[in-house]
Amino acid sequence: IIASLCSGLALILVATKSWQDLISFAVLGIVAVLASITYTIGRKPYGYIGLGDISVLIFFGWLGVGGTYYLQTNSIDFPVLLVATA
């Protein structure tokens, strides 16, 4: 866990160009980790009430693909979101 946290922080530090990007990606990373935990754990895990598909679309689609594209190009384009939705 510590190794993945350190490598993720290092990637964010190297790839971001501004403090706003740094904070945004750190917050999105924390939200993604919390979403993965609450997918099956807690009083009402959303993975069991039919919200798993939308979670996958958001975190593996839009945030994963769009975030990776943004880190490499510092921009986001609509065609990228179409690919991320697919």
C-alpha positions as a Markdown table, in Angstrom:
| # | Residue | x | y | z |
|---|---|---|---|---|
| 1 | Ile | 0.0 | 0.0 | 0.0 |
| 2 | Ile | 2.8 | 2.4 | 0.9 |
| 3 | Ala | 4.7 | 1.7 | -2.3 |
| 4 | Ser | 1.6 | 2.4 | -4.5 |
| 5 | Leu | 0.9 | 5.6 | -2.5 |
| 6 | Cys | 4.5 | 6.8 | -3.0 |
| 7 | Ser | 4.5 | 5.9 | -6.7 |
| 8 | Gly | 1.1 | 7.6 | -7.3 |
| 9 | Leu | 2.3 | 10.7 | -5.5 |
| 10 | Ala | 5.5 | 10.8 | -7.5 |
| 11 | Leu | 3.6 | 10.5 | -10.8 |
| 12 | Ile | 1.3 | 13.3 | -9.8 |
| 13 | Leu | 4.2 | 15.5 | -8.8 |
| 14 | Val | 6.1 | 14.9 | -12.1 |
| 15 | Ala | 3.1 | 15.1 | -14.4 |
| 16 | Thr | 1.2 | 18.2 | -13.0 |
| 17 | Lys | 2.1 | 21.7 | -14.1 |
| 18 | Ser | 0.3 | 23.7 | -11.4 |
| 19 | Trp | -0.8 | 23.5 | -7.8 |
| 20 | Gln | -4.4 | 23.4 | -8.9 |
| 21 | Asp | -3.7 | 20.3 | -11.0 |
| 22 | Leu | -1.7 | 18.7 | -8.1 |
| 23 | Ile | -4.5 | 19.3 | -5.6 |
| 24 | Ser | -7.2 | 18.2 | -8.1 |
| 25 | Phe | -5.5 | 14.9 | -8.9 |
| 26 | Ala | -4.8 | 14.2 | -5.3 |
| 27 | Val | -8.4 | 14.7 | -4.4 |
| 28 | Leu | -9.6 | 12.6 | -7.3 |
| 29 | Gly | -7.3 | 9.8 | -6.2 |
| 30 | Ile | -8.6 | 9.9 | -2.7 |
| 31 | Val | -12.2 | 9.9 | -4.0 |
| 32 | Ala | -11.4 | 6.9 | -6.2 |
| 33 | Val | -9.9 | 5.0 | -3.3 |
| 34 | Leu | -12.9 | 5.7 | -1.1 |
| 35 | Ala | -15.3 | 4.7 | -3.9 |
| 36 | Ser | -13.5 | 1.4 | -4.4 |
| 37 | Ile | -13.7 | 0.7 | -0.7 |
| 38 | Thr | -17.4 | 1.7 | -0.4 |
| 39 | Tyr | -18.2 | -0.4 | -3.5 |
| 40 | Thr | -18.6 | -3.5 | -1.3 |
| 41 | Ile | -18.1 | -2.3 | 2.3 |
| 42 | Gly | -20.4 | -0.3 | 4.5 |
| 43 | Arg | -24.0 | -0.1 | 5.5 |
| 44 | Lys | -25.2 | 0.3 | 1.9 |
| 45 | Pro | -22.5 | -0.8 | -0.5 |
| 46 | Tyr | -23.5 | 0.7 | -3.8 |
| 47 | Gly | -22.1 | -2.2 | -5.8 |
| 48 | Tyr | -25.0 | -4.3 | -4.6 |
| 49 | Ile | -27.8 | -1.8 | -5.3 |
| 50 | Gly | -27.3 | -1.4 | -9.1 |
| 51 | Leu | -24.8 | 1.5 | -9.1 |
| 52 | Gly | -21.7 | -0.5 | -9.9 |
| 53 | Asp | -21.9 | 0.2 | -13.7 |
| 54 | Ile | -22.1 | 3.9 | -13.2 |
| 55 | Ser | -19.1 | 3.7 | -10.9 |
| 56 | Val | -17.1 | 1.9 | -13.4 |
| 57 | Leu | -18.0 | 4.4 | -16.1 |
| 58 | Ile | -17.0 | 7.3 | -13.9 |
| 59 | Phe | -13.8 | 5.9 | -12.3 |
| 60 | Phe | -12.4 | 3.6 | -15.0 |
| 61 | Gly | -13.8 | 5.6 | -18.0 |
| 62 | Trp | -14.0 | 9.3 | -17.5 |
| 63 | Leu | -11.5 | 9.8 | -14.7 |
| 64 | Gly | -9.1 | 7.1 | -15.7 |
| 65 | Val | -8.9 | 7.8 | -19.5 |
| 66 | Gly | -9.6 | 11.5 | -19.3 |
| 67 | Gly | -7.2 | 12.0 | -16.4 |
| 68 | Thr | -4.5 | 10.1 | -18.1 |
| 69 | Tyr | -5.0 | 12.1 | -21.3 |
| 70 | Tyr | -5.0 | 15.4 | -19.3 |
| 71 | Leu | -1.8 | 14.5 | -17.4 |
| 72 | Gln | 0.0 | 13.9 | -20.7 |
| 73 | Thr | -1.4 | 16.9 | -22.8 |
| 74 | Asn | -2.7 | 19.4 | -20.2 |
| 75 | Ser | -6.0 | 19.6 | -22.1 |
| 76 | Ile | -9.2 | 17.6 | -22.4 |
| 77 | Asp | -11.0 | 17.1 | -25.7 |
| 78 | Phe | -14.5 | 15.9 | -26.3 |
| 79 | Pro | -13.4 | 12.9 | -28.5 |
| 80 | Val | -11.4 | 11.6 | -25.5 |
| 81 | Leu | -14.5 | 11.6 | -23.4 |
| 82 | Leu | -16.3 | 9.7 | -26.1 |
| 83 | Val | -13.6 | 7.0 | -26.1 |
| 84 | Ala | -13.7 | 7.0 | -22.3 |
| 85 | Thr | -17.5 | 6.4 | -22.3 |
| 86 | Ala | -17.1 | 3.5 | -24.6 |
